[in-house]
Amino acid sequence: MSKLFDHQYDLFPFEAFSASHFLMIALFLCGSVFLYRFRNQLRKYDHWARTIMFLVLFLLETLYHFWLYKDGYWDISFTLPLQLCSLSLILCLILLATRMQYIFQIVYFIGITGAFMAILTPELFLGYPHFRFFQFFITHMLIIWTCLYFVFVHKFKPTRKGLFASFLFLNGSAMAAFIANKVTGGNYMFLAHKPSNGSLLDYFGPFPYYILTLEAVAFSLFFLLLVPFTRKNRISRKLYDK
């Protein structure tokens, strides 16, 4: 049992698009459907639902840092909250606690984009049934589920203003990550080099040009996340005009 919390990476290698990986993707999709299907029921228990999501996110992230620290693996070069999903996780905690519209706008765009990419092409070196495997996937799922929860249950809507605010936040965070990489020798936001295992960045060109491609892709994905709401608004206006 203790091996499931050790750092013996050769015992539990992660394999992308293996049965366990597909199982996590299926769990993510089922959870997303659940949030939509039971949105009205969840609204009645909003306080408890948000509290549970907050505690699970906070506990898993805390356990991750403890797991690194206990065996001397915690290092400032990769444990600062400067990865896109680490920032999104913190924003999700704030959103769950405060229900602030501004926080929702930021985390909706950067959180869904970053966490979805992480679920599809994870930078993960420990597979099923290791603690890190479950911690990685559950936290990334919860980032997206938090955003969907506020869309389905609280009826929050992303806006064009929120899109541009999120893009500015992303670039401001990238500047902080770039400085941190220079100081710590890390690779926050993959601005120093591509991840060592396969990822979508492999198709974005060599360093440093893939960073520019990543900017364009990020903005395009932000726009796609906004499209369902702009289209819905146009349909609603047409029905109202009639």
Secondary structure in CASP SS format (residue, H / E / C, confidence):
PFRMAT SS
TARGET T0000
AUTHOR 0000-0000-0000
METHOD secondary structure of the structure
MODEL  1
M C 1.00
S H 1.00
K H 1.00
L H 1.00
F H 1.00
D C 1.00
H C 1.00
Q C 1.00
Y C 1.00
D C 1.00
L C 1.00
F C 1.00
P C 1.00
F C 1.00
E C 1.00
A C 1.00
F C 1.00
S C 1.00
A H 1.00
S H 1.00
H H 1.00
F H 1.00
L H 1.00
M H 1.00
I H 1.00
A H 1.00
L H 1.00
F H 1.00
L H 1.00
C H 1.00
G H 1.00
S H 1.00
V H 1.00
F H 1.00
L H 1.00
Y H 1.00
R H 1.00
F C 1.00
R H 1.00
N H 1.00
Q H 1.00
L H 1.00
R H 1.00
K H 1.00
Y C 1.00
D H 1.00
H H 1.00
W H 1.00
A H 1.00
R H 1.00
T H 1.00
I H 1.00
M H 1.00
F H 1.00
L H 1.00
V H 1.00
L H 1.00
F H 1.00
L H 1.00
L H 1.00
E H 1.00
T H 1.00
L H 1.00
Y H 1.00
H H 1.00
F H 1.00
W H 1.00
L H 1.00
Y H 1.00
K H 1.00
D C 1.00
G C 1.00
Y C 1.00
W C 1.00
D C 1.00
I H 1.00
S H 1.00
F H 1.00
T H 1.00
L C 1.00
P C 1.00
L C 1.00
Q C 1.00
L H 1.00
C H 1.00
S H 1.00
L H 1.00
S H 1.00
L H 1.00
I H 1.00
L H 1.00
C H 1.00
L H 1.00
I H 1.00
L H 1.00
L H 1.00
A H 1.00
T H 1.00
R C 1.00
M C 1.00
Q H 1.00
Y H 1.00
I H 1.00
F H 1.00
Q H 1.00
I H 1.00
V H 1.00
Y H 1.00
F H 1.00
I H 1.00
G H 1.00
I H 1.00
T H 1.00
G H 1.00
A H 1.00
F H 1.00
M H 1.00
A H 1.00
I H 1.00
L H 1.00
T C 1.00
P C 1.00
E C 1.00
L C 1.00
F C 1.00
L C 1.00
G C 1.00
Y C 1.00
P C 1.00
H C 1.00
F H 1.00
R H 1.00
F H 1.00
F H 1.00
Q H 1.00
F H 1.00
F H 1.00
I H 1.00
T H 1.00
H H 1.00
M H 1.00
L H 1.00
I H 1.00
I H 1.00
W H 1.00
T H 1.00
C H 1.00
L H 1.00
Y H 1.00
F H 1.00
V H 1.00
F H 1.00
V C 1.00
H C 1.00
K C 1.00
F C 1.00
K C 1.00
P C 1.00
T C 1.00
R H 1.00
K H 1.00
G H 1.00
L H 1.00
F H 1.00
A H 1.00
S H 1.00
F H 1.00
L H 1.00
F H 1.00
L H 1.00
N H 1.00
G H 1.00
S H 1.00
A H 1.00
M H 1.00
A H 1.00
A H 1.00
F H 1.00
I H 1.00
A H 1.00
N H 1.00
K H 1.00
V H 1.00
T H 1.00
G C 1.00
G C 1.00
N C 1.00
Y H 1.00
M H 1.00
F H 1.00
L C 1.00
A C 1.00
H C 1.00
K C 1.00
P C 1.00
S C 1.00
N C 1.00
G C 1.00
S C 1.00
L H 1.00
L H 1.00
D H 1.00
Y H 1.00
F C 1.00
G C 1.00
P C 1.00
F C 1.00
P C 1.00
Y H 1.00
Y H 1.00
I H 1.00
L H 1.00
T H 1.00
L H 1.00
E H 1.00
A H 1.00
V H 1.00
A H 1.00
F H 1.00
S H 1.00
L H 1.00
F H 1.00
F H 1.00
L H 1.00
L H 1.00
L H 1.00
V H 1.00
P H 1.00
F H 1.00
T H 1.00
R H 1.00
K H 1.00
N H 1.00
R H 1.00
I H 1.00
S H 1.00
R H 1.00
K H 1.00
L H 1.00
Y H 1.00
D H 1.00
K C 1.00
END
